[in-house]
């Protein structure tokens, strides 16, 4: 039973350590947060590690956001002067080809060589303690281009498309690896309980 409790605590700590977003302000200040909404003009967030109210900040004050899943949003802004009042316009517009890449990743990327099965088997054989290492390693590596499954070769030269496809493929790969880690952990716990009931 002690092993079971320790395993749950260890997994929770590992996941908690990754579950924060970072807001980088234009002043250089960093805010550890959990982003709740990225709106047109404002960003809403909770302060990380606290029972906090929802805070809002203007997008024009934010240089970039680094999300807990590894993705990043950079906010470029342009100052337009109308009369005596400067107006800051956010110029971050998602590119169509980037979004096409995201959609195609959902259609064509299968994550077959993601390392998910190896992670699941390692977790089952060596416990969640042994499985968390390959899970972290495999989920931190971007899928190589040869495994992406892009159907149209001409799109390899479109940087925005490739970035969108690769970013989304990485998310799909991570979800698959952690799902297999979960399956392996569940199977290991069931086996452990079974063996304990036989004694």
C-alpha positions as CSV (number, residue, x, y, z in Angstrom):
1,X,0.0,0.0,0.0
2,X,2.9,2.4,0.7
3,X,4.2,1.8,-2.8
4,X,0.8,2.7,-4.2
5,X,0.6,6.0,-2.2
6,X,4.2,6.9,-3.1
7,X,3.6,6.3,-6.8
8,X,0.5,8.5,-6.8
9,X,2.4,11.3,-5.0
10,X,5.3,11.0,-7.4
11,X,3.1,11.2,-10.5
12,X,1.1,14.1,-9.0
13,X,4.3,16.1,-8.3
14,X,5.7,15.4,-11.9
15,X,2.4,16.5,-13.5
16,X,2.1,19.5,-11.2
17,X,5.6,20.7,-12.0
18,X,4.6,20.9,-15.7
19,X,1.1,22.5,-15.1
20,X,2.0,26.1,-15.2
21,X,1.9,28.8,-17.9
22,X,4.4,31.8,-17.9
23,X,3.3,35.3,-19.0
24,X,6.3,37.4,-20.1
25,X,5.5,41.1,-19.9
26,X,7.1,43.7,-22.1
27,X,8.8,45.1,-19.0
28,X,10.6,41.8,-18.6
29,X,8.6,40.7,-15.6
30,X,7.4,37.0,-15.5
31,X,4.1,35.9,-14.1
32,X,3.5,32.2,-13.3
33,X,-0.1,31.6,-14.1
34,X,-2.8,29.3,-15.4
35,X,-4.2,31.0,-18.5
36,X,-8.0,30.8,-18.7
37,X,-8.9,33.0,-21.6
38,X,-6.9,34.7,-24.4
39,X,-9.3,37.3,-25.7
40,X,-9.1,39.9,-28.5
41,X,-7.7,42.6,-26.2
42,X,-7.2,41.0,-22.8
43,X,-5.8,37.8,-21.3
44,X,-7.4,36.3,-18.2
45,X,-5.4,34.1,-15.8
46,X,-5.2,32.7,-12.3
47,X,-2.0,33.1,-10.3
48,X,-0.2,29.8,-10.2
49,X,-0.1,27.9,-6.9
50,X,-2.8,30.0,-5.2
51,X,-6.5,30.1,-4.8
52,X,-6.7,33.3,-6.6
53,X,-9.3,35.5,-8.3
54,X,-9.2,35.8,-12.0
55,X,-6.8,38.6,-13.2
56,X,-6.9,40.3,-16.6
57,X,-4.1,42.0,-18.4
58,X,-4.1,43.9,-21.7
59,X,-2.5,42.0,-24.6
60,X,-0.5,45.1,-25.4
61,X,1.4,44.6,-22.1
62,X,2.4,41.0,-22.9
63,X,5.4,40.0,-25.0
64,X,4.7,36.3,-25.0
65,X,3.1,33.4,-23.2
66,X,4.8,30.0,-22.7
67,X,2.2,27.4,-22.0
68,X,2.7,24.3,-19.8
69,X,2.4,22.0,-22.9
70,X,5.4,23.7,-24.6
71,X,3.5,25.9,-27.0
72,X,4.2,29.6,-27.1
73,X,2.3,32.7,-28.3
74,X,4.3,35.8,-29.2
75,X,2.4,39.1,-29.3
76,X,3.7,41.8,-31.7
77,X,2.2,45.2,-31.4
78,X,2.2,48.4,-33.5
79,X,1.7,51.9,-32.2
80,X,-0.6,54.0,-34.3
81,X,-0.8,57.7,-33.5
82,X,-4.2,59.4,-34.0
83,X,-4.1,63.0,-32.9
84,X,-2.4,63.1,-29.5
85,X,-3.4,59.7,-28.3
86,X,-1.3,56.6,-29.2
87,X,-3.3,53.5,-29.8
88,X,-1.6,50.0,-29.5
89,X,-3.0,47.6,-32.0
90,X,-2.3,43.9,-31.6
91,X,-1.0,42.5,-34.9
92,X,-1.0,38.8,-34.0
93,X,-3.1,37.2,-36.7
94,X,-3.1,33.4,-37.0
95,X,-1.9,32.5,-40.5
96,X,-4.2,30.4,-42.6
97,X,-1.4,28.1,-43.6
98,X,-0.5,27.5,-39.9
99,X,-4.1,26.5,-39.2
100,X,-4.1,24.3,-42.3
101,X,-1.1,22.5,-40.9
102,X,-2.9,22.0,-37.5
103,X,-6.0,20.6,-39.2
104,X,-3.9,18.2,-41.4
105,X,-2.0,16.9,-38.4
106,X,-5.3,15.8,-37.0
107,X,-6.2,14.1,-40.3
108,X,-2.9,12.4,-41.2
109,X,-0.5,12.2,-38.1
110,X,-1.0,8.8,-36.4
111,X,1.8,8.9,-33.8
112,X,2.6,5.3,-34.6
113,X,6.3,5.7,-33.7
114,X,5.7,8.0,-30.8
115,X,7.1,5.7,-28.1
116,X,3.7,5.3,-26.5
117,X,3.7,1.5,-26.5
118,X,7.2,1.3,-25.1
119,X,6.2,3.8,-22.4
120,X,3.2,1.7,-21.5
121,X,5.1,-1.6,-21.4
122,X,7.9,-0.1,-19.4
123,X,5.4,1.4,-16.9
124,X,3.7,-1.9,-16.5
125,X,6.9,-4.0,-16.1
126,X,8.9,-1.5,-14.0
127,X,6.1,0.4,-12.2
128,X,5.1,4.1,-12.7
129,X,8.5,5.0,-11.2
130,X,10.2,3.3,-14.1
131,X,7.7,4.4,-16.7
132,X,7.8,8.1,-15.9
133,X,11.3,8.6,-17.3
134,X,10.6,7.2,-20.9
135,X,7.3,9.1,-20.8
136,X,9.0,12.4,-20.0
137,X,11.8,11.8,-22.6
138,X,9.5,10.7,-25.4
139,X,7.0,13.4,-24.8
140,X,9.7,16.1,-24.9
141,X,11.0,15.2,-28.4
142,X,9.2,16.5,-31.5
143,X,8.2,13.9,-34.0
144,X,10.8,13.7,-36.8
145,X,9.7,14.9,-40.2
146,X,9.7,11.4,-41.7
147,X,7.0,10.3,-39.2
148,X,4.7,13.3,-39.7
149,X,2.7,11.7,-42.6
150,X,2.4,14.9,-44.7
151,X,0.6,14.0,-47.9
152,X,1.6,16.9,-50.1
153,X,5.4,17.2,-50.6
154,X,5.2,20.8,-51.8
155,X,4.0,21.9,-48.3
156,X,7.4,21.0,-46.8
157,X,8.6,24.4,-48.1
158,X,5.8,26.3,-46.4
159,X,7.3,27.3,-43.0
160,X,3.9,28.3,-41.4
161,X,2.2,25.1,-42.5
162,X,5.1,23.0,-41.2
163,X,5.1,24.8,-37.9
164,X,1.4,24.3,-37.5
165,X,1.6,20.7,-38.4
166,X,4.6,20.0,-36.2
167,X,3.2,21.8,-33.2
168,X,-0.1,19.9,-33.4
169,X,1.7,16.6,-34.1
170,X,3.7,17.2,-30.9
171,X,0.6,17.7,-28.9
172,X,-1.0,14.5,-30.3
173,X,2.2,12.6,-29.6
174,X,2.3,13.8,-26.0
175,X,-1.3,12.9,-25.4
176,X,-0.7,9.4,-26.8
177,X,2.4,8.9,-24.7
178,X,0.8,10.0,-21.4
179,X,-2.3,7.9,-22.2
180,X,-0.1,4.8,-22.5
181,X,1.6,5.8,-19.3
182,X,-1.8,5.9,-17.7
183,X,-2.7,2.5,-19.1
184,X,0.5,1.0,-18.0
185,X,0.2,2.5,-14.5
186,X,-3.4,1.3,-14.2
187,X,-2.4,-2.2,-15.2
188,X,0.5,-2.2,-12.8
189,X,-1.7,-1.1,-9.9
190,X,-4.3,-3.8,-10.7
191,X,-1.6,-6.4,-10.8
192,X,-0.2,-5.1,-7.5
193,X,-3.6,-5.3,-5.9
194,X,-4.2,-8.8,-7.3
195,X,-0.8,-10.0,-5.9
196,X,-1.5,-8.4,-2.5
197,X,-4.9,-10.1,-2.2
198,X,-3.4,-13.5,-2.9
199,X,-1.1,-13.3,0.2
